Amino acid sequence: MPSRIPKPPPSQQLQQVSTELRTIGLRLQLLDIAGKVPSPLPIAELRQHLATAQILATNTALLSRKFTHGHGNNPSEHTSKAMAELESAVAHTREAVHSFRETVSIAMSPAPKPGTLAASSHEWGLVINHADGRGHLLRASDAVTRAAQHVETHHSVEQYIAQMRGTVPRRPDSPPRSHR
């Protein structure tokens, strides 16, 4: 029988997702090195930002659903808090998708005549929506980090109670022990 590769504990899995959200949120850039909106606009790159945000939103929603499904109808206080944080992360990633979609929409609209108020509004619309999308990814990362902390606290409380009772709890992702 092949050996089973152990999954990392749930809090570590959550922290990995948080790190991914933060890393990508910081990496997606609109402005050039001089802090200006590039000309011509990198529409293909902006579309990739949107696609990346969509993938992150889907992955975050799946993670939240998997976590919620695995904790039954009567979760502990810390598990409930973790689930609430994950739902917050899902909302933020969805908002990031909306903001990046708006960025792409503005980028694909006809550019107004340079030097006009309309051109300035067009540029600011790009910058604000793109920054908003990145901000939502960073807020999602923070929410997932808080969820991981609640999961870890829940596990610590379980361990403490088990020690008081003289038993050892198993982690939710470990196989049940067989008594021979």
C-alpha positions in Angstrom: 0.0 0.0 0.0 1.5 3.4 -1.0 2.3 5.7 1.9 0.0 8.6 2.4 1.5 12.0 2.1 0.2 13.9 5.1 -1.6 17.1 4.4 -0.5 20.2 6.4 -2.8 21.1 9.3 -5.8 23.3 8.4 -4.2 26.4 9.9 -1.1 25.9 7.8 -3.2 25.4 4.6 -5.1 28.6 5.4 -1.8 30.5 5.9 -0.5 29.3 2.6 -3.7 30.7 0.9 -3.2 33.9 2.8 0.4 34.2 1.6 -0.7 33.5 -2.0 -3.4 36.3 -1.9 -0.9 38.8 -0.4 1.9 37.9 -2.8 -0.3 38.2 -5.8 -2.1 41.3 -4.5 1.3 43.1 -4.2 2.6 41.8 -7.5 -0.3 43.0 -9.7 0.9 46.4 -10.8 -0.6 49.0 -13.1 1.8 51.9 -12.8 5.2 51.9 -14.4 8.4 52.4 -12.4 7.9 56.2 -12.6 4.5 55.9 -11.0 2.6 56.7 -14.2 -0.1 54.9 -16.1 1.8 53.3 -19.0 1.0 54.4 -22.6 -0.2 52.4 -24.4 -2.2 50.7 -21.8 -1.2 47.0 -21.2 -4.7 45.7 -21.9 -3.5 42.0 -22.1 -1.8 42.3 -18.8 -4.9 43.9 -17.2 -7.0 41.1 -18.5 -4.5 38.7 -16.9 -5.0 40.5 -13.6 -8.7 40.0 -13.9 -8.2 36.3 -14.7 -5.9 35.9 -11.8 -8.4 37.6 -9.5 -11.1 35.2 -10.8 -9.0 32.2 -10.0 -8.2 33.5 -6.5 -11.9 34.2 -5.9 -12.9 30.6 -7.0 -10.1 29.0 -4.9 -11.1 31.1 -1.9 -14.7 30.2 -2.2 -13.9 26.5 -2.6 -11.6 26.7 0.5 -14.4 28.3 2.5 -16.9 25.7 1.4 -14.6 22.9 2.2 -13.8 24.3 5.6 -17.4 25.0 6.4 -18.5 21.5 5.2 -15.9 19.8 7.3 -17.1 21.4 10.6 -20.7 20.3 10.9 -23.7 22.2 12.1 -22.4 22.9 15.6 -19.0 24.5 15.3 -17.0 25.9 18.2 -16.8 29.6 18.8 -13.3 29.8 17.2 -14.4 27.7 14.3 -17.4 30.0 13.8 -15.1 32.9 13.8 -12.8 31.2 11.3 -15.8 30.5 9.0 -16.9 34.2 9.2 -13.4 35.3 8.3 -13.3 33.0 5.4 -16.7 34.4 4.2 -15.2 37.8 4.5 -12.2 36.7 2.4 -14.6 35.3 -0.3 -16.4 38.7 -0.4 -13.2 40.6 -0.8 -11.9 38.3 -3.6 -15.3 38.8 -5.4 -14.9 42.5 -5.0 -11.4 42.3 -6.4 -12.8 40.6 -9.5 -15.3 43.4 -9.8 -12.6 46.1 -9.5 -10.3 44.4 -12.0 -13.2 44.0 -14.4 -13.9 47.7 -14.1 -10.2 48.4 -14.8 -10.3 46.4 -17.9 -13.5 48.0 -19.0 -12.1 51.5 -18.6 -8.8 50.4 -20.3 -10.8 49.1 -23.3 -13.0 52.2 -23.7 -11.8 54.9 -26.2 -9.2 57.1 -24.6 -10.2 60.7 -24.3 -8.1 63.5 -25.8 -4.9 63.9 -23.8 -4.7 66.9 -21.4 -8.5 67.1 -20.9 -10.5 66.6 -17.8 -12.0 63.5 -19.4 -8.5 62.1 -19.9 -7.6 62.8 -16.3 -10.9 61.1 -15.1 -10.1 58.1 -17.4 -6.6 57.7 -15.9 -7.8 58.1 -12.4 -10.6 55.5 -13.0 -8.0 53.0 -14.0 -5.7 53.8 -11.0 -8.5 53.8 -8.4 -10.2 50.6 -9.7 -6.9 48.7 -10.0 -5.7 49.8 -6.5 -9.1 48.9 -5.1 -8.8 45.4 -6.6 -5.3 45.0 -5.1 -6.6 46.3 -1.8 -9.4 43.7 -1.7 -6.9 40.9 -2.3 -4.8 42.2 0.6 -7.9 42.4 2.8 -8.8 38.8 1.8 -5.3 37.7 2.8 -5.7 39.4 6.2 -9.1 37.7 6.7 -7.7 34.2 5.8 -4.8 34.9 8.3 -7.3 35.7 11.0 -9.2 32.5 10.1 -6.0 30.5 10.5 -5.4 32.0 13.9 -8.9 31.1 15.0 -8.3 27.5 13.8 -5.0 27.3 15.7 -6.7 28.7 18.8 -9.5 26.1 18.5 -6.9 23.4 18.2 -5.0 24.7 21.3 -8.2 24.8 23.3 -9.0 21.2 22.2 -5.5 20.1 23.3 -5.8 21.9 26.6 -9.2 20.2 27.4 -7.8 16.8 26.3 -4.8 17.2 28.6 -7.2 18.1 31.4 -9.2 14.9 30.7 -6.1 12.8 30.1 -6.8 12.1 26.4 -5.1 13.3 23.2 -7.3 14.9 20.5 -6.6 14.1 16.9 -6.3 16.9 14.3 -9.3 17.1 11.9 -7.1 16.1 9.0 -5.5 13.0 10.6 -6.9 9.5 10.2 -8.6 7.9 13.2 -6.5 5.7 15.3 -7.3 2.0 15.2 -7.4 0.2 18.5 -6.0 -3.3 18.2 
